[in-house]
Amino acid sequence: MLRNSLLISKNIKKYSKTQEDMIDLMTKTFVFSNDFEYRLVEVTEMSVARPDILSYIIYGSDQYGDLICKINGISNPLELNVGDLLLVPETPYIQDFLTKETTDIDNLELDSKNKPTPKKRKEKRKSNEAVDGDTRYKIDASNRIIIY
């Protein structure tokens, strides 16, 4: 089973409106450290597309597979192929890459000045921009984009 050390290190908070436990996905969990000792590891047939197995072989735990991928710029673990060389931090330096910083999800407010707003019908706009009163779009305030 592929375990994810970065997801596991995210904060769990109780959302005040529903009293549900929620994983705070906005928690910053990775900081690239510039000062660490490492070694190069070659992907073998046994660890093709399996960073969790690679992590178990190197660290004795399968939970650092995602960290190995993140350090090496691999977004899809299925891209691990025989002969790939990976930069792997030595054991004492693993915790230098993990951090816990977050904002309070109950008090998260968006900057109202930067919210997207539809244009008035008479205003100059691009051909695909939303018009005030148009019901074919939704405003995604969290990402500050208009979805058609």
C-alpha positions in Angstrom: 0.0 0.0 0.0 1.4 3.4 -1.0 1.6 5.6 2.1 2.1 9.3 1.8 4.3 11.1 4.4 3.4 14.5 3.1 -0.3 13.9 3.3 0.1 12.2 6.7 1.9 15.3 8.0 -1.0 17.6 7.1 -2.9 19.0 10.1 -6.3 17.7 11.0 -8.7 20.3 12.2 -12.3 20.4 13.3 -14.3 22.6 11.1 -16.4 24.8 13.4 -19.6 24.9 11.3 -20.0 21.1 10.9 -17.8 19.8 13.7 -16.2 17.4 11.2 -12.5 16.5 11.2 -10.9 17.7 8.0 -7.4 17.4 6.6 -6.1 20.9 6.1 -4.8 20.6 2.6 -3.4 24.1 2.8 -0.8 23.1 5.4 2.6 23.5 4.0 4.4 20.2 4.3 7.5 20.4 2.2 10.4 22.7 2.2 13.3 22.0 -0.1 16.5 22.1 2.1 19.6 23.3 0.4 21.9 21.8 3.0 21.7 18.1 3.3 23.7 15.0 2.7 22.5 12.6 0.0 23.3 9.6 -2.1 22.4 8.5 -5.6 20.2 5.4 -5.8 19.5 3.5 -9.0 16.0 2.2 -9.6 16.0 -1.6 -9.9 13.5 -3.9 -11.5 12.0 -4.5 -8.0 11.3 -0.8 -7.5 10.0 0.2 -11.0 7.0 2.5 -10.4 7.1 1.8 -6.7 8.7 4.6 -4.7 7.3 3.0 -1.5 9.4 -0.1 -2.0 12.4 2.1 -2.8 11.7 4.0 0.5 11.4 0.7 2.4 14.8 -0.5 1.0 16.6 2.8 1.9 14.9 3.9 5.1 13.2 0.8 6.5 9.8 2.5 6.1 7.6 2.8 3.0 6.2 6.2 4.0 8.9 8.3 2.3 8.2 7.4 -1.3 6.4 10.6 -2.0 9.3 12.6 -0.5 11.7 10.8 -2.8 9.5 11.7 -5.8 9.1 15.3 -4.6 12.9 15.9 -4.2 13.5 14.4 -7.6 10.8 16.4 -9.4 8.7 13.3 -10.2 5.0 14.0 -10.2 3.9 10.5 -11.4 5.5 7.6 -9.5 4.7 5.4 -12.5 7.5 7.2 -14.3 10.2 5.4 -12.2 12.1 3.2 -14.6 15.0 0.8 -14.4 18.3 2.6 -14.4 16.9 6.0 -13.3 19.2 7.7 -10.8 17.5 9.4 -7.8 18.9 11.8 -5.3 18.0 10.5 -1.9 18.6 12.4 1.4 20.4 10.5 4.2 18.2 9.4 7.1 19.0 12.3 9.5 18.1 14.9 6.9 14.6 13.6 6.1 12.8 15.8 8.7 14.5 18.9 7.3 12.1 18.5 4.3 8.9 18.2 6.3 7.3 21.2 8.0 3.9 22.1 9.5 2.7 25.6 8.8 -0.9 26.5 8.3 -3.6 29.1 8.5 -6.8 28.6 10.6 -9.4 27.3 8.2 -12.3 28.8 10.2 -10.8 32.3 9.8 -9.8 31.9 6.2 -10.9 35.0 4.3 -10.4 35.9 0.7 -9.2 39.3 -0.3 -12.4 40.9 -1.7 -10.4 43.3 -3.9 -9.0 40.4 -6.0 -12.2 38.5 -6.6 -13.1 38.2 -10.2 -16.2 40.2 -11.1 -18.2 40.0 -14.3 -18.2 43.0 -16.6 -21.2 45.2 -17.2 -22.8 44.7 -20.6 -21.6 48.1 -21.8 -18.0 47.7 -20.6 -15.3 46.7 -23.0 -14.5 43.0 -22.5 -13.0 40.1 -24.3 -15.3 37.9 -26.3 -15.2 35.1 -23.7 -15.5 37.2 -20.6 -18.6 36.9 -18.4 -21.2 39.6 -18.4 -23.1 40.7 -15.3 -26.4 38.8 -15.2 -25.1 36.0 -17.4 -26.0 32.6 -15.7 -23.6 30.5 -17.8 -20.7 31.1 -15.5 -19.7 30.5 -11.8 -17.2 32.5 -9.9 -14.6 30.3 -8.1 -13.6 32.8 -5.4 -10.9 30.5 -3.8 -9.0 30.3 -7.1 -10.1 33.7 -8.3 -11.3 32.5 -11.7 -14.5 32.5 -13.6 -15.7 29.1 -14.8 -18.0 28.8 -17.8 
